[in-house]
Amino acid sequence: MIDESLTIHFCRKSDLSRSRDVLQQRAWLSLTYHAVGRSGEVQFLEFSDTIYDPFFHAAVPLWMEPKTLQEYSQILVHTKYSRGSYLSDVYHSLGSFWSVEDGLYRSNSNASSTTSGFYFPQLHSLRSDRVSSKITASIRSSIEDKNLAKKISGRSLRKGSSTELRMHRDISETETVARSGHATGSNIDKYIDHFNPTLNLPGAMALASYSECHRVPSPPNVLAIGDYVMEDVQRLIDELFIISVPSMKRGGDLRPFLVSTAASMVMYHCNVKKDFGLHHPIVTKLEDAALKAKISDRASPSPSTAGVLEFWSKLSEFIAKNDEHDTSFGCTDKTQQLMTKVSKLTSTVSSLTTMTQDISSQNIVLQTTLTSFLDIASSLNHHLRDITATRRTPTPRKSSNMTPVQYQEDLDGDEK
């Protein structure tokens, strides 16, 4: 995968720098690496040339090579879950850029311009060599060793991803070429439909840290939280992003793409908070959006928006950790495929049941403790009343051989 130290640099820098494009730079690098692209090609990505594939649960942009004038589909796969996998996840990098740096916003003056439909409008207005220089500068800024930095350029991203594909035990040379866009040198090249995302899916899976690359990817899925909270999720997305791109709005063709980026941000929320602190822009942006959206979930142990967000994050993380879905996209045995799905689903439900029981047990202990505290408080309250009553009961100093008048005078004196 792309060097985590590189992306850590940009995540940490976004907490310290006032620059408006730190997370955008992270998105440039992530997309270029995963697409095995040349360093200037990321500027040509357009929303109008992107689709969302519901079977693979992935966005499929059209990648253009200005050097060869070729175009082909490049499916984008979520990085396989691990503790710090968000650092190299292309969806998390895009979601962070789109939310924190308003990457989906277009001002009124730019909304109708020819660059408004591109992923990175500010890059599209530059020459390709200028974009390459910016990406090279971004990479070198993250390397402390200046002698080493001089040897690294934007081309290093393409070299790194190509090398990783050739090293992967589950990727053939043909599949490497399918991902990188190189020609095989055979006449078969002109008969292949290069717009079919299945062709370069294995390469995408390899670069997303999957060991078995001939299967359907398993991205974070908000539906796993429960379809009854989908309206809350949609409100969260509306608060998280300022959306000027029509296809990303509710009902738009690319709305699932946006939902997928938000799902990645939610799943990794607790990890980002642990790694970069409570006040990191990615953390605060998501928590502020949750508060404004007033998200709720009856299954959450805490009714607060922060508690619901944390519950969604941990639940998504738990499902991702226990997801061993291994259905091959080339499998023709539908019965075996279904049996595998049912088996994995049963295992996941069992794990969720255990987790729910643990939470219930903790609630019972808390309720018992609270009841004990209430009993103690009630006993102390009664004891306090007894003490107060005793202190307020007047005791005549001379209770014998007193006339009624003397006795009343003695009481009045005690009250004073």
N, C-alpha and C positions, 0 to 999 in steps of 0.2 A: 504494500500500500504506500501511498505518498508519505514521505517522512513526517512523523508526528511532531518532531521538533520544529518543523517549518510552520505547521498550522498552529502549534502552541504559541509561536512568536506572534502571529497575527491576532489570535484570541486575546493574548495578554496585552498586546499593543493597543487593542481596541478599548481597553480599560484605562489606558494612560494617555493615549493620544487624542488630540482634538480633530484629527483628520477625519473627513467624512467618508473615506473610501477604503478603510483598513479591511473591513470584512468583505468588501467588494473584491479586493485583491485576493483574499483567500478563496473566493468563489472562482476567480479566473484560473488560479492554479489547480483547484480541485477538478474543475470541468476539463481543463486541458489534459491533465494527467489521466483521468478516467476515459477520455475519448482518444487517448494516444495521439493527440493533435499537435500540430505545429503551434508555436507560441503566439502567432498572430491570428489564428483561425477562430478563436473564441468570440471575436468581435462580430462574426456573421450570424450568430445564433438569433433566430426570430421566433416569437410566439406563434405567428401565423403558420410556421413550418414545423410546429410541435404538436404531437398528439399524445393522448394518455391511453395506454394499453391496459384494459381492465383484466385481462387474463394474467399478464405478468406483473400487474400492479406497479407499472413504471411509466415514466415519461419517456417519449421517443422524439427527440429533436432531430432535425435534418442538419447534418454536418457538411459544410462546404469547404473544399480545398481550392483556394485561389490559384495555387501553383499548377494544379492539374485540371481545374475547372470541373472536378467531379463532385457529386453530391451523393450521400448515402445516409441511412438511418443510423443513429447511435443511441441505443437504449441505455438509460441511466438506472443503475441498480443501487439500492441502499446497501451500505457497508454492513456485512454480517456483524451481529451484535457482539461486542465485548466491552469491557469496562471503559476504555477510552476511544472506542471506534467512532464516536461522533466527530473526532478531530479530522478524520479523513472521509467522512460521509458527505457526498455531494449534496444531498437534500438538506442536511443540517447547515452546510455552508451557504446554500442559496436562501434558506429560510432566515438565517441570521442576517444576511445582507438585505433581504427584502423587508424585514421587520425593523431592525435597528437603524439602518441607513436609508429607509424608505425607497428601496430599490424598485418598487412597483408604482411609484408615484411619478406622474408626469404633470408639470405645470401647464396652465392653460395655454401659454405661449408655445409649449413644446408638444402638446397633446396631438396636434395635427401635423407635426413635422414628420419627415420620412424616417427619422431614427427612433420614433417613439415605440415602435413595435419590436425593437431589439432588446435582448436581455441586458445589454450594457450600452445604452445610447451614447455615453461619452466616449467609448472606444470606437464606435462605428464612424465617428466623424474624423478619426485619425487614419493616417496611412498605416499599412500593415507593418512596415518596419518600425514605425514609431510605437505601435502596440507591443511588438516583440521586445523593444528596448524597455518599455515600462514593466513588462513581466520579468525580464532579466533583472531589472533594478529591484523589483519586489522580492525576488528570491535572494539576491545578494544581501539585502538589508537584514535578512534573518540569520545570516551566517557571521559569527563573531570573528572567526579566523579569516582575515582579509586576504591572505595568500590563497586559501582554499576558495574564497568567494570569487576570485578572479577567474577560476577554472570552471565556474558554474554559470550557465546561461539558461534562457528559456528553452533551448533545445534539450536540456538535461531532463525535462519532464517527459518528453517523448522517448528519449533513450531509456529512462528508468522504467516506464510502463512497458515498453517493448521487451526489455530484458526480463522483467517479471513474468510476462506472458510466456516467453520462451523457456523459462525455468520451471513453470508450473507443470506438475506431473499430469494434470487432467486436460491440458490444452495442447492441441496439435499445431503444427506450423500453419496449416490452412486456417485454423480458427484464430491464430495470431494475426495473420494477414487480413482476415475478415474484420477484425477490430481496428487495426491500424489504417486500413484503407489502401494498403499497397496492392499492386497487381501480382497475380501468381505467375504471369508470363505464359499462360496457357490461353488457348482460344475460348476456354470455358468462361473466362471473365466477362465476355460480352453477352453471355446467355443467362447470367445470374441476376436475379432481382435483388439489387443492393438496397432496396427500400424495405426489405423484410427484416424486422428486428431480431428474429430468431437466429439469423446468420451470425451476428456478433454478440449474442447474449452470453455464450460461454466465456468469451473474453471479458465481458463486463463483470461477470460473476467472479472470475479470477482476480481482477483488480479490486473487487469489493471484499476480498479476503475469504471467499468460499473455497473449501478444499474440493468439494464435489460441484462441478460447474454445469452439469447437464441435468438441471432440475429447475423447478419454478422457484424464484426467489421468495424470501419471507420478510417483507418489509413491516415496519411498525404499522399497526392498523387500529384506527380509532374505533372501529366497529367492535373490536375485541373488548373495549371498555363497556360497551352496551349501546344498542341502537336507540335506547330511550333517552340518551344524553346527546344525540346528534345535534339537536337545536342549540344546546349549550356550546357544543364544539363550533358550530357555525358562527355563533355570536362571538366566541373567542377569536376566531379567525378574522372576523370583520373589525375587531378592535386591535388585533395584532398587526395588521397590514393596512397601509393606505393604498387602495387599489385603484389605479387609473386604467389598467389593462382590462378591456371588456371581457375577454375570455376567462379571466381569473375571478370574476365576480360570480355571485350566486347564479346558478343555472348555466354558467359558461362552460365551454368544452374543456377548458383546462382547470376548472375548479378542483377536480380530484387531484391534480398535480399540486395545487396549493395546499389542499388538505393533507397530502402526503408529507410535505415539508413541515407543516405544523405538527403532525404526528411525531416526526423525528425530534423536533424541538421539545415537545412535551415529554417524550420517553427519556431523553437525556437531561432533562431539567435538573434533577437532583445531582447528577454527576457533574454538570457544569458548575452548579452552585458549590459543590465540594472542592472542585479544582481551582476555581477562580474567585470565589467569594460571593457574599450576598449582594454586593453592589455592582457586579459586572453588568454591563449594558444588556447582554443577552438575557440574564436572569431577571433584571428589573423590568425589562420590556415585556416579558411574558407574564410576570406577576401583576404588573399594572393592567395589562390587557384582560387578565382573568378577573381582576377586581371590577373593571369597567363593564365587563360582560356579565357580571354577577352569576358566574357558573355555579351549578349545584349538582349534587349526585347523592341520591338517597343511600347508596351503598358506601359512601365515604364515612370513615369513623369521625372525621371532623367536618362540621357544616361550613366552616369558613372557606373563602375562595382559595386561600393559600393551601388549606388542608385538602381541598378537592383536587387542586393541581398536583400536589405531592402524591395523592392517592392514585391519580391517573398515571403519573410518571412511574411510580413503583409497580403498578399493575402491568403497564405496557412492558416494562423492563423484565418483570417476572415471566410474562408470556414469551418474550423474545429469548430469554435464557433457556426456557424449557421447550422451545420449538425445534423439533427435529424432523420437520416436514421434508421428505426426500423424494417427492413425486417427480419423475423425469418428464420433461415437456415432450419427449419423444415416445413416451410409453403408450402402447396400444391396448394393454390389458386394463380395461376400465374397471373390472371387478376388483383386481388386485390394487388398483389405484384407490378405489373407494374404501377397501378394507384398511389400507394404510392410513388414510385420512381418519377413519373412524377410530382406529387404534390410538393414533396420536391425540385425537380429540378427547377420548376417554381418559388418557393419561393426564392431559392438561386439566380436565374437569376435576379429576381426583386430586391433583395438586392444589387447585383453587379451593376445593372443599376443605382440604387440610389447613390452608392458609386462613380461610374463613372461620374454621373451628378455633384456631389459635387466637384470632382476634376476639371471638366470642368468649373464650376462656379468660382472656385478659379483661374483657368488659365485666365478666362476672366477679373477678377478683376486685376490680375497681369499685363495683357496686357494693360488694360486701364490706370493703374498707370504708366506703362512704357511709354506709349504714352504721357501722361501728362508731365512726366519728360523730354522726348525728345523735346516737344514743349517749355518747360521752358528753356532747354539748348539751343535750336535754337534761342529763343528770347534774351537770355543773350549773345549769340555769336554775333548776329546782333548789340546789344547795345554796346558790347565791340569794334566791328569794327568801329562804329560811334565815340566812344570816342577816339580810336586810330587815326582815320582820322582827328578828330578835333585837336588833339595834334600835328599831323604832318603838318597841314596847316600853313604855315608861315604868320605872320601878320606884315606887314611893320610898323615900328614905325612912319614914316613920309610918308604918302601916297599922300599928296598934295604938289603941287609946286615942284615936283622932275623931274629931267631930266631922260630919259631912262637909262642912265649910272648909275646915283645915285640910281635909283630904283633897278637895277640888283645887285649893290654892297650891298644894304641893304638886299636883299634876300640871297645873298651868305653869309653874316654875320650871318643871322639867322640859316642857315644850319650848319654852323660851331659851 
